[in-house]
Amino acid sequence: MTSDVPEFQTLNLLEYGSEQDIVDAALSYAQTQLPEWQPRTGNAEVVLIQALALMLAPEVMAIQMMPAQIVEQLMGLYGISRDPGTPVSGKVTITVTASAPIQTIPEGTRLRLTLPVTGETVDFITDDAAVIITTDRLDAEVGVTAEYLGIVGQGTPAGTTLDVVDPLPFIESATITTTFDGGTGQEPDTPYFARASAILARLTSTLVLPEHFQYAALTRAGVGRAKVFDLYDPVTPATTAAGHVTVAAATTAGQPLAAEDATDLETWMSSQALASLTIHVIEPTYTAVNIDVTVRATPTAAPDQVQTSVEHVLTAWLDPASWDWSPGASQNQLVAIVSSAAGVREVVDITPGFTLDGKAPLPALGTITVTVAP
């Protein structure tokens, strides 16, 4: 019985190495429990065990691979990726015919190496163009690089002949001049995980940059909105305050934090901040927004449905839980929002744009009046 995934045949499937190992273990267990039972090829019990092993082995393999995949994904968040390897390279002497005074071998010419043992083929691409004046010589040495990363073709000795894949009939032969080398495979797990461990070991929880405080606040349970202001002291808001960092924080619903929660957040961030920084936590500033709009409905839309639709889109847009901290909106923005409501044909009249107050402004839904004109 062969593995479903040949490239992972040597992977230990927990305590089993392959589907056959699972079958052997199952048969051994069955015989210890039923000493009088003898497995025979083709009988129902053996066939069922073999079928189960075929289904189970890939699942066990996936489970074993999961920790490595989790580490790799985690390291990707820190910009650390596995070294993909390097391609095999070397020099090749290309000989041409004298059918023209000048023969040009283009850059990117494809040459193919057939490995004698396995019959596997590897394509090599010329690194540069070569111009041969046939009255002087009929050959030129060019550098070549394997098309793909890895070690396939590594160590191929000088004197080995390559096939010319591209339609260049004036090329008589291509022969390796120097032994192919330089290829490396993908970085193995052990050194990659060692690098990952080193990266994690040097990470620090100290909050330094302004964005550190914003993201730190969002990690706290109950905090759903956070906006950071560098060089800002709420006690002296009109001046630039070196060494002060202020975070405006709100709940996941966009509402102010309870006083004790805001104090706890400030204390927690201060305890992790660079010693020279002073941390403040403030509430957002809420401004009631009232909107009066008159629209015309499409011919097939009922007026009450249009009214409800407009109220819905405006309510969702003015939700402090999702507002983008902008200090207001223009009349054109209001028109665009209302026009997106289902059943609205045109906006006849609408409240002028509004301005939100405060350092960290959020809207508070006021009165929305929607009139559907005939």
Secondary structure, 3 states (H helix, E strand, C coil): CCCCCHHHCCCCECCECCHHHHHHHHHHHHHHHCCCCCCCCCCHHHHHHHHHHHHHHHHHHHHHHHHHHHHHHHHHHCCCCCCCCECCEEEEEEEECCCCCEEEECCCCEEEEECCCCCCEEEEEECCCEEEECCCCCEEEEEEEECCCCCCCCCCCCCCEEEECCCCCCEEEEEECCCCECCECCCCHHHHHHHHHHHHHCCCCCECCHHHHHHHHHCCCCEEEEEEEECCCCCCCCCCCCCEEEEEEEECCCCECCHHHHHHHHHHHHHHECCCCEEEEECCEEEEEEEEEEEEECCCCCHHHHHHHHHHHHHHHCCCCCCCCCCEECHHHHHHHHHCCCCEEEEEEECCCEECCCCCEEEEEEEEEEEEEC
